[in-house]
Amino acid sequence: MIETMDDLLARVQQQIYRLTDLHEAMTGILVTETSPDGAVTAQVDGNATLVGLNFTTAIAKLSPKEFEKTLVETARAAAHQAISQRAELINTFNSESTR
């Protein structure tokens, strides 16, 4: 229970710090995933936005259909990891908020 205005201000300031920490952690998420054959590397941020894409010469061995599949699966795997990391941060934040 909050007894004084100072207590209230201290609590609000603590919550602001926690929100700032959460924001920084979420902004810092950067996941890199490489296809099993090493042909495609996809990099996504905490919003699962594709921010980097690299190819090796191994793509020359892929048919267009295989290339498409490899590209999509690699980007999807990276996005899944990024969203999982983001969810973990949010779950931790929420569990600490209910204490």
Helices and strands as residue ranges (DSSP letters): H 5-27, E 30-34, E 40-45, E 50-55, G 57-61, H 64-97
